């Protein structure tokens, strides 16, 4: 009997890896996961045990895009008319 090759699993990140990449604490990453801001997979075998999360590159990319801020629009200021001045009594 020939065993079929197992498919190669995609690279996933641990919360610690994501925290290092984004420059934040691991607790912050776990908070994002618990609040649903960052989607992650719970890979623990027994659901009664402590959660072990893995984040896919796709979900991390979506999370980073949602948190990216756009540059502020350039403000154009009006120029005053050169001949216009206040007249005082």
Secondary structure in CASP SS format (residue, H / E / C, confidence):
PFRMAT SS
TARGET T0000
AUTHOR 0000-0000-0000
METHOD secondary structure of the structure
MODEL  1
X C 1.00
X C 1.00
X C 1.00
X C 1.00
X C 1.00
X C 1.00
X C 1.00
X C 1.00
X C 1.00
X C 1.00
X C 1.00
X E 1.00
X E 1.00
X C 1.00
X H 1.00
X H 1.00
X H 1.00
X H 1.00
X H 1.00
X H 1.00
X H 1.00
X H 1.00
X C 1.00
X C 1.00
X C 1.00
X H 1.00
X H 1.00
X H 1.00
X H 1.00
X H 1.00
X H 1.00
X H 1.00
X H 1.00
X H 1.00
X H 1.00
X C 1.00
X C 1.00
X C 1.00
X C 1.00
X C 1.00
X E 1.00
X E 1.00
X C 1.00
X C 1.00
X C 1.00
X C 1.00
X C 1.00
X C 1.00
X C 1.00
X C 1.00
X C 1.00
X C 1.00
X E 1.00
X E 1.00
X E 1.00
X E 1.00
X H 1.00
X H 1.00
X H 1.00
X H 1.00
X H 1.00
X H 1.00
X H 1.00
X H 1.00
X H 1.00
X H 1.00
X H 1.00
X C 1.00
X C 1.00
X C 1.00
X C 1.00
X C 1.00
X C 1.00
X C 1.00
X C 1.00
X C 1.00
X C 1.00
X C 1.00
X C 1.00
X C 1.00
X C 1.00
X C 1.00
X C 1.00
X C 1.00
X C 1.00
X C 1.00
X C 1.00
X C 1.00
X C 1.00
END
